[in-house]
Amino acid sequence: MATIKNIEFNFGDLAPAWRYCFCEGCPRHEDCLRFQIGLLVPEDRTWGNAVFPTAYRKGECKFFKEIRRVRVAYGFSTLFDEVKHKEVATLRGRMMEYLGGRSTYYRYNSGEYKLTPEQQEWIQRLFVRHGYAEGVTFDHYGDVLDLSE
C-alpha cells in the first residue's frame, strides 16, 4: 500500500495502461496524480507507460490528472431484498450488461471490484425507473484515489 494526500492506494488497482509521469520541471507536478504515483513506483516495477516532457505545452499538460478522492461502493448482497421476485431477473440482467457481463457482475457483487460514483448513480437510476425510489444501498463504502483515465 502507498499513500498520496492521506489516501491509501494499491499499485494493483492501476490499469495496465496507466501513464506515469516523471517530469519534475512541470509546474503542476505537486498536484498531478501521475507524477505523485511515479514517485512511489515499487522497486520491482522496471517499465511502463510514461508521459513525455513534450506533453507540457503552452502552460498546459494534456495528461495532467488532478489528485481527487472518490467515494466507491462495494458489494451489494442485499440490493434485491425489497425487489419483487418477478423483477429480479430483469434488474440483474440489466446490471450484468452494464457492468460488463456475468463474471464482472459477480466480482462487483462480492466486493472484489469497486463501483465508481457514476456506476452507483446508474444503478440508482435503474432501480428508480422500476419503481424502487427508496435509496439503493451497497454493502460497504470507502474513499479511494480516482484512478480513472
Steps between C-alpha positions, in 0.01 A plus 500: 500500500607854427352832612445825310344794686384267778322266257629144481523318170635176365712486185294196400201733456672689217392415147775324302510800265539756783725788393767595754665841498854581610516862377631685807519823300125513453355781713193286584683183606411545870129473415529235227403144591711357218813668639424415864444134414823509298687598817372187675561237232613179675854384430377183329330707228753572229291619208163647404327776305633848561403857423780673311612854588374610159142450628533833682436776244383858531456477876291185484550123514239293325573207734467694826291298745379684808529316830138432585329291765190307396246306705473144373254231598565130505284199547124492457379183669176664618426706187211281387347433844203734445461434125196304379600148404379540138730805451822361647610329178436814291689731734786256546524450123517874434767538766702212353486661158601841636783367718654292223356151527425225743847450653567871550150542647581238764837662569319828571235314701761334723689827549810392308440788257402848622206695355586854393266787587376494139423127518321546833289776347414284196384216726297745711326633185430144380322415825306830501381432141359170626315666785748449781549859614635402842875560496713223360761404755815299457678281754803723553630843406850643496708793378766428237709688248330563166714277279281530192668597177 
